[in-house]
């Protein structure tokens, strides 16, 4: 018998991530060894002899390093017959109960974070609503677009323009504006929203605005600086924060900085080697071959280490990051955060905090954010010096799989426990827990198996759900939302999911919001769940226990201990909330 589980608080006390420099007691139970060594490393390998305390229980207390990062450990067992055994973590890297392994092993780990690190309290258990600005709500603006390449829809409720196979549907516009968003603040408040996450709003060529043309200007199709100020003011009065989308890994080919087509009154990097922006980019053959995002020439890649580019982004007086925080935003969501260097992220966060002490920096990271390798570099994003939190795509996948009968409740519980093990409390309770987003098929399509990824685009545009498919998908969506609104973090709704919007992947997941044609029953259900979450201190900040009652049923218990929440703060309320979700009800 050998037993150690990183999910078991008795085996590792205290459990979960730890402040750098703290002390942890490790315990292992075995009746197969005469001696046991705890092998650990963080830069250097160390060996700690464990002491038999009672019966077959071995333990050792260790002072953890003062540096932040990942602390790795496993066990060496010396048997009575002279043989040696290695005991380490499961091979899926999700922690939990270990196993005897050979030369190839996966060690257990502890995330060590900065003891002084805090994330803003307004984000702990926030309820987030993501908006693709051109498609949410139209309202008049003084902004003007003179770009003749843009195709403007005459009617809000008409479908996307028919497109050829190689087209991406990025040049048609419906006329959604910042004033339109402001007009719908009462709707968002009634839905239970406390944070608006806006896809990019800065001047650019395409409707998605991920090809930034000018970081200092609101795109005229969306509005003006005055419209942005008015939106921030109205949201603030309604208790709603604004999170902006920061696209800093690349700019647009058609931009003030690259200016490949001469559409801007500037000397761009593609026009002159002596351009003030030339050092921002890497040319392989001037001016027609250059590094670009995923091979897309419309998105030239920026050199994040370039001093001029960093000054443009971080300068306390004029830098883009502090500029828009001072203007009224509360947070930046960073597009493709793992394509930004760690040095860039550290400076970005410092600039954000200097501009606004309660600012939040959240990253788009698709994998485990505590242990990621990107561009040959080990990255741990949850130590307090780079990101405050991330978009929780692993949880999204686990919940959607559970709802679709892919795997069982045990798989979902395992992922939830793993995140509790590796994500520090400030990070975990600020996670953007999402189901739908702008770059995936609508969640209702996913839940009934109609993503249609391999289908030609002209056929994807025609995909609609049958009544039976919609009924199945909406029941499964409710189940997913029940889980999302029971877990630590920030339940997030992509605009229109609450209204029953459907569609295959981009651009068909970006149709205009169906005002007046919503699924009101589904919308009311979402509003009830989000509003209850917003109003419950136990759900927003309480501790969490999860268990699989059977392969179809997950039980989530949220609670306070002597009135204290996960942050150690004493609340006026006490007690617990228990949420039991069974997928048999959604089949």
DRENVOMI-347032 format. One record per residue (C-alpha): x, y, z; residue in one letter; chain. Coordinates in Angstrom, 3 decimals. Each point is the difference from the previous one (the first is absolute). Layout:
N
       c1       c2       c3 rest kette
        X        Y        Z    A     A
...
This chain:
587
       c1       c2       c3 rest kette
    0.000    0.000    0.000    X     A
    1.275    3.465   -0.981    X     A
   -2.104    3.145    0.145    X     A
    0.550    3.717   -0.561    X     A
   -2.506    2.257   -1.708    X     A
    0.622    3.650   -0.781    X     A
   -3.787    0.497    0.170    X     A
   -0.133   -1.306    3.577    X     A
    0.599    2.761    2.604    X     A
    1.366   -2.575    2.442    X     A
    2.775   -1.002   -2.402    X     A
    1.151    3.567   -0.528    X     A
   -0.638    2.478    2.768    X     A
   -0.897    2.709   -0.788    X     A
   -1.484   -1.114   -3.305    X     A
    0.088    1.783   -3.342    X     A
    2.236    2.847   -1.214    X     A
    2.201    1.660    2.611    X     A
    1.627    3.377    0.562    X     A
    3.701   -0.133   -0.805    X     A
    2.057   -0.585    3.154    X     A
   -2.734   -1.810    1.920    X     A
    0.162   -3.467    1.569    X     A
   -1.804   -3.174   -1.070    X     A
   -0.257   -3.406    1.647    X     A
    0.027   -2.974   -2.391    X     A
   -1.475   -3.367    0.999    X     A
    0.130   -3.383   -1.685    X     A
   -1.502   -3.260    1.221    X     A
    1.769   -3.259   -0.873    X     A
    0.690   -3.406    1.498    X     A
    2.515   -0.882   -2.707    X     A
    3.051    2.065    0.989    X     A
    2.715    0.174    2.615    X     A
    0.953    3.532   -1.016    X     A
   -1.706    2.723   -2.012    X     A
    1.545    3.058   -1.647    X     A
   -1.892    3.062   -1.181    X     A
    1.765    1.108   -3.193    X     A
   -0.638    3.635   -0.895    X     A
    1.414    2.591   -2.325    X     A
   -0.398    3.565   -1.124    X     A
    3.204    0.849   -1.757    X     A
    1.935   -2.539    2.062    X     A
   -0.815   -3.539    1.099    X     A
   -0.370   -0.608    3.730    X     A
   -0.693   -3.125    2.068    X     A
   -1.896    0.019    3.321    X     A
   -0.055   -3.188    2.116    X     A
   -3.538   -0.651    1.231    X     A
   -0.684   -1.187    3.536    X     A
   -2.360   -2.804    0.954    X     A
   -2.414    1.632    2.453    X     A
   -2.542   -2.710    0.801    X     A
   -0.781   -3.308   -1.598    X     A
    0.649    0.230   -3.721    X     A
   -0.133    3.805   -0.204    X     A
    3.053    1.963   -1.101    X     A
    0.349    3.751    0.049    X     A
    2.393    2.928   -0.323    X     A
   -0.408    3.763    0.292    X     A
    1.803    2.133   -2.573    X     A
    0.660    3.703   -0.269    X     A
   -0.881    0.919   -3.574    X     A
    2.256    2.262   -2.108    X     A
   -0.443    3.751    0.123    X     A
   -0.261    0.225   -3.788    X     A
   -3.263   -0.288   -1.925    X     A
   -0.728   -2.707   -2.551    X     A
   -0.569   -3.770   -0.001    X     A
    1.386   -2.181    2.804    X     A
    0.219   -3.635   -1.091    X     A
    0.133   -3.093    2.192    X     A
   -0.355   -3.793    0.022    X     A
    1.065   -2.874    2.264    X     A
    2.744   -2.644    0.096    X     A
   -0.844   -3.120    2.031    X     A
    2.670   -2.459    1.196    X     A
   -1.461   -3.468    0.517    X     A
    1.126   -2.686    2.419    X     A
    1.129   -2.232   -2.898    X     A
    2.421    2.689   -1.182    X     A
   -2.075    1.160   -2.954    X     A
   -0.823    3.664   -0.560    X     A
   -3.361    1.351   -1.148    X     A
   -0.956    3.404   -1.419    X     A
   -3.401    1.383    0.890    X     A
   -1.255    3.010   -1.973    X     A
   -3.053    1.779   -1.419    X     A
   -2.488   -1.319   -2.574    X     A
    1.106    0.293   -3.605    X     A
   -2.810    2.396   -0.984    X     A
    1.612    2.741    2.144    X     A
   -3.268    0.680    1.815    X     A
    1.342   -1.028    3.393    X     A
   -1.837   -2.156    2.476    X     A
    1.015   -3.481    1.146    X     A
    3.457   -1.075   -1.147    X     A
    1.327   -3.306   -1.287    X     A
    3.195   -2.040   -0.182    X     A
    1.791    0.828   -3.230    X     A
    3.159   -0.760   -1.942    X     A
    2.670    2.362   -1.258    X     A
   -2.575    2.195   -1.729    X     A
   -1.933    1.796    2.697    X     A
   -2.261    3.006    0.452    X     A
    0.715    1.760    3.265    X     A
   -2.506    1.623    2.315    X     A
    0.163    3.776    0.139    X     A
   -0.743    3.008    2.159    X     A
   -0.539    3.490   -1.395    X     A
    2.017    2.546    2.003    X     A
   -1.303    3.549   -0.318    X     A
    0.866    3.443    1.279    X     A
   -1.364    0.318    3.572    X     A
   -0.833    3.670   -0.600    X     A
   -2.028   -0.672   -3.145    X     A
   -3.656    0.976    0.018    X     A
   -2.525    0.155   -2.794    X     A
   -2.673    2.724    0.120    X     A
   -2.962   -1.033    2.140    X     A
   -2.477    1.236   -2.619    X     A
    1.046   -2.918   -2.222    X     A
   -0.469   -2.738    2.602    X     A
   -3.152   -1.723   -1.179    X     A
   -0.860    2.671   -2.557    X     A
   -2.646   -0.806   -2.614    X     A
    1.341    0.751   -3.478    X     A
   -1.781    0.726   -3.281    X     A
    2.053   -0.087   -3.209    X     A
   -1.046    2.284   -2.841    X     A
    1.070    0.042   -3.644    X     A
   -0.715    3.737   -0.337    X     A
   -1.138    0.178   -3.655    X     A
   -2.665   -2.634    0.648    X     A
   -1.591    0.870    3.343    X     A
   -2.165    3.091   -0.436    X     A
   -0.187    2.863   -2.506    X     A
   -0.373    3.592    1.139    X     A
    0.977    3.367   -1.539    X     A
    3.581    1.251    0.304    X     A
    1.927    2.962   -1.354    X     A
    2.668   -2.415   -1.152    X     A
    0.441   -0.316   -3.757    X     A
    1.620   -2.653   -2.172    X     A
    1.247    1.011   -3.431    X     A
    1.426   -3.429   -0.814    X     A
   -1.683   -0.985   -3.267    X     A
    1.123   -3.613    0.455    X     A
   -2.472   -0.452    2.834    X     A
   -3.370   -1.491   -0.866    X     A
   -2.812    1.295    2.194    X     A
   -3.131   -2.020    0.681    X     A
   -3.197    1.974   -0.502    X     A
   -2.008   -2.148    2.399    X     A
    1.039   -1.167    3.460    X     A
   -1.748   -3.345   -0.303    X     A
    1.284   -1.013   -3.431    X     A
    2.540   -2.804   -0.273    X     A
    3.682    0.377   -0.754    X     A
    0.798    0.723   -3.622    X     A
    0.570   -3.205   -1.999    X     A
    3.717   -0.674   -0.197    X     A
    2.407   -1.971   -2.089    X     A
    1.996   -2.836    1.534    X     A
    3.152    2.058    0.591    X     A
   -1.820    3.027    1.390    X     A
   -0.148    0.466    3.763    X     A
   -2.963    2.333    0.286    X     A
    2.042    2.741    1.639    X     A
   -1.020    2.965   -2.161    X     A
   -3.764    0.084    0.613    X     A
   -1.336    2.208    2.779    X     A
   -3.359    0.196    1.742    X     A
    0.469    3.302    1.784    X     A
    0.205   -1.031    3.635    X     A
    1.500    2.822    2.060    X     A
    1.210    0.958    3.452    X     A
   -3.146    2.094    0.330    X     A
   -1.990   -3.125   -0.782    X     A
    1.711   -1.796    2.869    X     A
   -0.720    2.948    2.286    X     A
   -3.652   -0.117   -1.052    X     A
   -0.194   -3.605    1.223    X     A
    1.553    0.507    3.439    X     A
   -3.393   -0.525    1.723    X     A
   -0.262   -3.336   -1.818    X     A
    3.508   -1.006    1.065    X     A
   -0.653    0.990    3.616    X     A
   -3.207   -2.055    0.048    X     A
    1.983   -2.926   -1.404    X     A
    2.298    0.168    3.041    X     A
    3.127    1.266   -1.791    X     A
    2.799    1.743    1.926    X     A
    2.760    0.028   -2.672    X     A
   -0.221    0.731   -3.732    X     A
    2.746   -1.603   -2.057    X     A
    0.124    1.824   -3.335    X     A
    1.707   -1.518   -3.016    X     A
    2.384    2.583   -1.570    X     A
   -1.402    3.491   -0.490    X     A
    2.991    1.840   -1.491    X     A
    0.237    1.304   -3.538    X     A
    0.709   -2.760   -2.505    X     A
   -1.031   -1.314   -3.400    X     A
   -2.051   -3.086    0.882    X     A
   -3.145   -0.513    2.045    X     A
    1.810   -2.184    2.553    X     A
    2.526    2.813    0.687    X     A
    2.839   -2.397    0.808    X     A
    2.024    1.734   -2.744    X     A
    0.565    3.217    1.939    X     A
    0.523    3.065   -2.150    X     A
    0.304    2.652    2.729    X     A
    0.090   -0.852    3.704    X     A
   -0.839    3.575    0.961    X     A
   -3.303    0.250   -1.879    X     A
   -3.397   -1.655    0.388    X     A
   -1.040   -1.495   -3.319    X     A
   -2.384    2.541   -1.579    X     A
   -2.521   -2.731   -0.833    X     A
   -0.287   -0.690    3.732    X     A
    0.029    3.576    1.226    X     A
    2.185    2.769    1.329    X     A
    2.100    0.667    3.060    X     A
   -2.978    1.890    1.407    X     A
   -2.145   -3.104   -0.488    X     A
    2.584   -2.082    1.865    X     A
    0.072    2.493    2.878    X     A
   -3.804   -0.049    0.169    X     A
   -0.040   -3.811    0.026    X     A
    2.535   -0.156    2.836    X     A
   -1.975    2.538    2.007    X     A
   -3.330   -1.780   -0.486    X     A
    1.506   -3.406    0.779    X     A
    1.621    1.363    3.143    X     A
   -3.330    1.354    1.198    X     A
   -1.521   -3.455   -0.576    X     A
    2.801   -1.802    1.860    X     A
    1.441   -1.515   -3.180    X     A
    3.731   -0.069   -0.832    X     A
    1.465    0.046   -3.514    X     A
    2.688   -2.412   -1.204    X     A
    1.708    0.923   -3.268    X     A
    1.578   -2.412   -2.471    X     A
    3.737    0.715   -0.341    X     A
    1.420   -1.213   -3.317    X     A
    3.716    0.593    0.535    X     A
    1.668   -2.939   -1.743    X     A
   -0.633    1.488   -3.451    X     A
   -1.469    3.034   -1.730    X     A
   -1.906    0.323   -3.243    X     A
    1.764    0.074   -3.342    X     A
   -2.283    2.950   -0.665    X     A
    1.050    2.066    3.001    X     A
    1.620    3.218    1.062    X     A
    3.079   -1.993    0.935    X     A
    0.468   -2.373   -2.967    X     A
   -1.998    1.983   -2.595    X     A
    0.426   -2.454   -2.865    X     A
   -2.671    1.720   -2.122    X     A
    0.720    3.631    0.845    X     A
   -3.446    0.511    1.538    X     A
    1.414    1.779    3.055    X     A
    1.706    3.371    0.219    X     A
    3.223   -1.487    1.333    X     A
    3.268   -1.510   -1.147    X     A
   -0.614   -3.651    0.715    X     A
    2.500   -2.812    0.391    X     A
   -0.973   -1.414   -3.407    X     A
    0.642    3.351   -1.686    X     A
    3.426    0.993    1.262    X     A
    2.768   -1.872    1.802    X     A
    0.553    3.175    2.033    X     A
   -3.599    0.109    1.206    X     A
   -0.314    0.585    3.769    X     A
   -1.923   -3.305    0.027    X     A
    2.485   -2.041   -2.047    X     A
    1.571   -1.612    3.087    X     A
   -3.407   -1.328    1.070    X     A
   -0.003   -2.623   -2.770    X     A
    2.260   -2.705   -1.408    X     A
    0.472    0.097   -3.776    X     A
    1.389   -3.061   -1.732    X     A
   -0.051    1.747   -3.376    X     A
   -0.891    3.684    0.026    X     A
   -2.780    0.975   -0.336    X     A
   -2.054   -2.980   -1.158    X     A
    1.108   -2.841    2.297    X     A
   -0.243    0.383    3.752    X     A
   -0.902   -1.943    3.087    X     A
   -3.734   -0.085    0.469    X     A
   -2.506   -1.626    2.306    X     A
   -0.514   -3.641   -1.042    X     A
    1.066    0.795   -3.546    X     A
   -2.728    2.615   -0.564    X     A
    1.572    2.965   -1.870    X     A
   -2.801    2.306    1.169    X     A
    1.347   -0.376    3.565    X     A
    3.724    0.906    0.142    X     A
    1.549   -1.215    3.243    X     A
    1.502    2.487    2.445    X     A
    3.400   -0.338    1.672    X     A
   -1.116    0.083    3.616    X     A
    3.547    0.522    1.242    X     A
    0.472    3.175   -2.057    X     A
    0.551    2.998    2.333    X     A
   -1.958    2.353   -2.259    X     A
   -2.980   -2.349   -0.091    X     A
    0.107   -0.489    3.768    X     A
    0.128    3.743    0.587    X     A
   -2.999    0.452   -2.295    X     A
   -1.924   -2.572    2.024    X     A
    1.138    0.697    3.564    X     A
    1.072    3.641    0.320    X     A
   -1.781    1.334    3.125    X     A
   -1.099    3.202   -1.715    X     A
   -0.914   -1.092   -3.536    X     A
    0.260   -3.805   -0.109    X     A
   -2.946   -1.943   -1.409    X     A
   -0.407   -2.284    3.030    X     A
   -0.274    2.802    2.593    X     A
   -1.812    2.363   -2.404    X     A
   -3.227   -2.006   -0.234    X     A
    0.014   -0.990    3.657    X     A
    0.172    3.661    0.921    X     A
   -2.813    0.613   -2.489    X     A
   -2.346   -2.294    1.905    X     A
    0.709   -3.656   -0.739    X     A
    0.737   -2.295    2.950    X     A
    1.779   -2.887   -1.690    X     A
    1.842   -1.298   -3.025    X     A
   -0.667   -3.414   -1.510    X     A
    3.141   -0.873   -1.948    X     A
   -0.450   -1.673   -3.353    X     A
    2.340   -3.007   -0.526    X     A
    1.777    0.727    3.280    X     A
    2.438   -2.877   -0.487    X     A
    1.394    1.778   -3.069    X     A
    1.056    2.884    2.219    X     A
    3.323   -0.433    1.799    X     A
    0.058   -0.319    3.767    X     A
    2.051    3.198    0.193    X     A
   -2.668    1.803   -2.043    X     A
   -2.756   -1.342    2.252    X     A
    1.793    1.068    3.170    X     A
    0.460    3.535   -1.318    X     A
   -3.590    0.091   -1.235    X     A
   -1.358   -0.958    3.396    X     A
    2.219    2.544    1.737    X     A
   -1.211    2.726   -2.369    X     A
   -3.622   -0.999    0.604    X     A
    0.313    0.082    3.794    X     A
    1.799    3.332   -0.057    X     A
   -2.811    1.492   -2.078    X     A
   -2.785   -1.557    2.035    X     A
    0.769   -1.872    3.242    X     A
   -3.091   -2.209   -0.338    X     A
    0.680   -0.893   -3.639    X     A
   -0.174   -3.634   -1.108    X     A
    2.040   -1.725   -2.721    X     A
   -1.554   -3.192   -1.378    X     A
    1.505   -2.144   -2.744    X     A
   -1.198   -2.210   -2.809    X     A
    1.776   -3.251    0.878    X     A
   -1.620   -3.183   -1.277    X     A
    1.867   -2.548    2.116    X     A
    0.969   -0.466    3.652    X     A
    1.243    3.488    0.867    X     A
    2.127   -1.255    2.890    X     A
    2.291   -2.146   -2.125    X     A
    0.228    0.959   -3.662    X     A
    2.866   -0.122   -2.474    X     A
   -0.163    2.672   -2.700    X     A
    2.730    0.719   -2.532    X     A
    2.431   -2.193    1.914    X     A
   -0.567    1.801    3.303    X     A
   -1.564   -1.430    3.169    X     A
   -2.752    2.332    1.106    X     A
   -1.989    0.134    3.186    X     A
   -2.555    2.784   -0.284    X     A
   -1.387   -0.216    3.517    X     A
    2.843    1.158    2.236    X     A
   -1.156    3.614    0.223    X     A
    2.454    1.804   -2.284    X     A
   -1.654   -0.362   -3.435    X     A
   -3.697   -0.880   -0.298    X     A
   -2.673    0.308    2.669    X     A
   -1.977   -2.808   -1.622    X     A
   -0.951   -1.595   -3.331    X     A
   -2.877   -1.157   -2.169    X     A
   -0.852   -3.463    1.285    X     A
   -0.101   -2.076   -3.181    X     A
    0.887   -3.320    1.738    X     A
   -3.089    0.354    2.201    X     A
   -2.095    0.904   -3.051    X     A
    1.050   -3.181   -1.756    X     A
   -0.578   -2.142    3.099    X     A
   -3.513    1.383    0.608    X     A
   -1.061   -0.288   -3.644    X     A
    1.353   -3.559   -0.145    X     A
   -1.929   -0.931    3.126    X     A
   -3.225    1.444   -1.426    X     A
    0.522   -1.932   -3.264    X     A
    0.640   -3.346    1.751    X     A
    3.690    0.085   -0.918    X     A
    1.677   -1.404    3.093    X     A
   -1.620    0.028    3.407    X     A
   -0.478    2.131    3.081    X     A
    3.286   -1.335    1.370    X     A
    1.905    1.597   -2.874    X     A
   -1.590    3.394    0.647    X     A
    0.617   -0.236    3.747    X     A
    3.617   -0.913   -0.652    X     A
    0.561    3.117   -2.093    X     A
   -1.683    2.232    2.598    X     A
    2.132   -1.443    2.796    X     A
    3.128    0.390   -2.087    X     A
   -0.684    3.695   -0.523    X     A
   -0.535    0.423    3.731    X     A
    3.355   -1.714    0.512    X     A
    2.041    2.191   -2.378    X     A
   -1.831    3.357   -0.205    X     A
    0.471    2.342    2.989    X     A
   -3.217    1.334    1.509    X     A
    0.375    3.531   -1.481    X     A
    0.505   -1.546   -3.447    X     A
   -2.689   -2.690    0.253    X     A
   -2.737    2.318    1.231    X     A
    0.718    2.385   -2.905    X     A
   -0.145   -2.633   -2.761    X     A
   -2.161    0.845   -3.008    X     A
   -2.138   -3.154   -0.003    X     A
   -1.554   -0.059   -3.454    X     A
   -2.120   -2.240   -2.212    X     A
   -0.308    2.071   -3.189    X     A
    2.320    2.493   -1.681    X     A
    0.576    1.907   -3.227    X     A
    2.458   -2.516   -1.451    X     A
   -1.976   -3.203    0.515    X     A
   -3.313   -1.300   -1.343    X     A
   -3.004    1.093    2.041    X     A
   -0.274   -2.105    3.131    X     A
   -3.448   -1.302   -0.963    X     A
    1.476   -1.369   -3.222    X     A
    2.806   -1.632    1.954    X     A
   -2.406   -1.584    2.456    X     A
   -2.056   -1.737   -2.684    X     A
    2.945   -0.990   -2.212    X     A
   -0.503    2.517   -2.812    X     A
    3.295    1.923   -0.070    X     A
    0.443   -1.189   -3.610    X     A
    3.714    0.794   -0.020    X     A
    0.736   -1.980   -3.170    X     A
   -2.908    1.407   -1.956    X     A
    0.630    2.647   -2.724    X     A
   -0.778    3.503    1.199    X     A
   -2.827    0.575   -2.444    X     A
   -1.717   -3.027    1.560    X     A
    0.896    0.972    3.590    X     A
   -1.883    3.234   -0.559    X     A
   -3.176   -1.974   -0.662    X     A
    0.271   -2.224    3.074    X     A
   -2.965    0.325    2.346    X     A
   -1.038   -2.141    2.957    X     A
   -3.175   -2.053   -0.172    X     A
   -2.543    0.389    2.797    X     A
    1.218   -3.258    1.553    X     A
    3.667    1.045   -0.239    X     A
   -0.732    3.410    1.507    X     A
   -1.956   -1.542    2.876    X     A
    2.863   -2.391    0.798    X     A
    2.619    2.770   -0.269    X     A
   -1.898    2.457    2.191    X     A
   -0.547   -2.627    2.717    X     A
    3.683   -0.813   -0.067    X     A
    0.880    3.708    0.090    X     A
   -2.021    0.445    3.183    X     A
    1.873   -2.920    1.524    X     A
    3.348    1.540   -0.980    X     A
   -1.019    3.351    1.451    X     A
   -1.050   -1.679    3.250    X     A
    3.543   -1.345    0.356    X     A
    1.616    3.253   -1.095    X     A
   -2.003    1.981    2.574    X     A
    0.952   -2.408    2.791    X     A
    3.787    0.179   -0.352    X     A
    2.601    2.551    1.106    X     A
    0.799    2.565   -2.688    X     A
   -2.046    2.207   -2.270    X     A
   -2.887   -1.533   -1.979    X     A
    0.113    1.516   -3.480    X     A
   -2.685    0.282   -2.674    X     A
    0.768    0.759   -3.645    X     A
   -2.519    2.506   -1.340    X     A
   -3.100   -1.718   -1.348    X     A
    0.631   -3.408    1.558    X     A
   -2.643    0.903    2.550    X     A
   -2.387    0.841   -2.857    X     A
    0.435   -3.354   -1.724    X     A
    2.273    1.109   -2.836    X     A
    1.444   -2.765   -2.162    X     A
    2.664   -0.207   -2.699    X     A
    3.132   -1.792   -1.129    X     A
    3.449    1.462    0.646    X     A
    1.256    3.449   -1.016    X     A
   -1.645    1.961   -1.571    X     A
   -3.278   -1.839    0.596    X     A
    0.367    0.244    3.781    X     A
   -0.011    3.787   -0.401    X     A
   -3.461    0.712   -1.354    X     A
   -1.867    3.033    1.415    X     A
   -1.853   -0.355    3.284    X     A
   -3.644   -0.958   -0.735    X     A
   -1.773    2.799    1.843    X     A
   -3.715   -0.799    0.207    X     A
    0.527   -3.604   -1.091    X     A
    1.745   -1.395    3.080    X     A
   -0.698   -3.284    1.682    X     A
   -1.436    1.789    3.036    X     A
   -0.241   -3.171    2.076    X     A
    3.715   -0.683   -0.445    X     A
    0.889    3.662    0.545    X     A
   -1.959    0.097    3.255    X     A
    1.743   -3.163    1.184    X     A
    3.424    1.543   -0.679    X     A
   -1.028    3.207    1.771    X     A
   -1.152   -1.950    3.046    X     A
    3.272   -1.941    0.207    X     A
    2.309    2.986   -0.527    X     A
   -1.940    2.241    2.354    X     A
    0.012   -2.592    2.761    X     A
    3.737   -0.493   -0.443    X     A
    0.573    3.762    0.088    X     A
   -1.999    0.334    3.216    X     A
    1.460   -3.008    1.852    X     A
    3.153    0.572    2.036    X     A
    0.254   -3.764    0.436    X     A
    0.087   -0.647   -3.755    X     A
    2.284    2.905   -0.814    X     A
    2.614   -0.546    2.699    X     A
   -0.831   -3.133    1.985    X     A
    2.127   -3.123    0.212    X     A
   -0.768   -2.862   -2.356    X     A
   -0.219   -3.783    0.189    X     A
   -0.934   -2.191   -2.965    X     A
   -0.775   -3.690   -0.337    X     A
   -1.407   -2.375   -2.595    X     A
   -3.009   -1.801    1.450    X     A
   -0.074   -2.236   -3.077    X     A
    1.152    0.314   -3.613    X     A
   -2.961    2.277   -0.804    X     A
   -0.160    2.126    3.136    X     A
    2.262    2.650    1.492    X     A
   -0.517    1.555    3.412    X     A
    1.497    3.423    0.754    X     A
    0.005    1.388    3.522    X     A
    0.805    3.663    0.594    X     A
    0.412    1.087    3.594    X     A
    1.588    2.294    2.558    X     A
    2.044   -1.220    2.971    X     A
   -0.893    1.925    3.163    X     A
   -1.148    2.798   -2.289    X     A
    3.304    0.152   -1.874    X     A
    0.176   -0.302   -3.768    X     A
    2.783   -1.340   -2.237    X     A
    1.970    3.223    0.528    X     A
   -0.262   -0.208    3.790    X     A
   -2.396    2.940    0.120    X     A
   -2.834   -0.096    2.543    X     A
   -3.420    0.428   -1.631    X     A
   -3.301    1.077    1.493    X     A
   -1.619   -3.144   -1.375    X     A
    0.705   -3.601    0.940    X     A
   -1.042   -3.407   -1.174    X     A
    0.284   -1.887   -3.274    X     A
   -1.530   -0.598   -3.401    X     A
   -0.045   -3.469   -1.517    X     A
   -0.544   -0.401   -3.740    X     A
   -0.587   -3.466   -1.439    X     A
    0.002   -0.335   -3.791    X     A
   -1.030   -3.213   -1.774    X     A
    0.414   -0.227   -3.768    X     A
   -2.692   -2.649   -0.277    X     A
   -2.500    2.863    0.178    X     A
    1.444    1.523   -3.199    X     A
   -0.038   -3.042   -2.275    X     A
